[in-house]
Amino acid sequence: RILRTSDGGQSWAIVMGAGFLSDITGIHFSDEQNGIALTYTNAVLVTSNGGRRWDEAQPSTRYSLRGLSMYRGQAGYAFGLDAQYNSALFHTSNNGRGWEKIAELPLKYTLLGGELPEGILALSRDTILVGSSAGNLYLSRDAGASWDSIYVSDEFQFQYTVGALLHFFYPATILFTGSGGVAISTDMGENWSYYRSPSNSYLRNVQFFSPTDGMALSSGTSSGAPAFTRNSGRSWTTRGSE
């Protein structure tokens, strides 16, 4: 279900239309009115009135969209997975009501190993970054027609990076975060510094609000505790779970 609040969280109302049965995996708003919700099915939910009403759209009969990044207004990219974990890139120009499959992604997955897309960052119509579960980073400068593999760090690439996310800050800072730490580049991926997560813990749901300031759940326990950084992930301050 999707719930909406207009009083800072004091009260909530269920607003999603009836009849949709699935897990909702993430909600992304490009402005106050336009939003897209991803699910574990072939459908997405879209709103154009600030979440008061959600309509169902189907980007593909084969792929389920798992990651999304909007680069301008109602235009953005998403990656999708099919039942065999093949991955593809999709584009929307109308806030998710219509989608075009652009290309297959250059990631290969088998039961014996491989990698899955974990994070996507669309900087423009042409420039797209995709991070993988193996800690690899892929860059396209031609709207997904071709991809370059960007070396990040031995430590980052030789771990299973669950929940990898990408953040960009103008003019050229990229933060590539995973469960084991944070990689940062200030020159659009030419050079990287890597900082491991705190000892005996891993990071989940990492969010950066500037090139230096971020927060995450630091999981040494099943529930996790809020953790904060003010130096791009070099160190984290963990507060007790509430």
Secondary structure, 3 states (H helix, E strand, C coil): CCEECCCCCCCCEECCCCCCCCCEEEEEECCCCCEEEEECCCCEEEECCCCCCCEEECCCCCCEEEEEEEEECCEEEEEEECCCCCEEEEEECCCCCCCEEEEECCCCEECCEECCEEEEEECCCCCEEEEECCCCEEEECCCCCCCEEECCCHHHHCCCCCCCEEEEECCCEEEEEECCEEEEECCCCCCCEEEECCCCCEEEEEEECCCCCEEEEEECCCCCEEEEECCCCCCCEECCCC
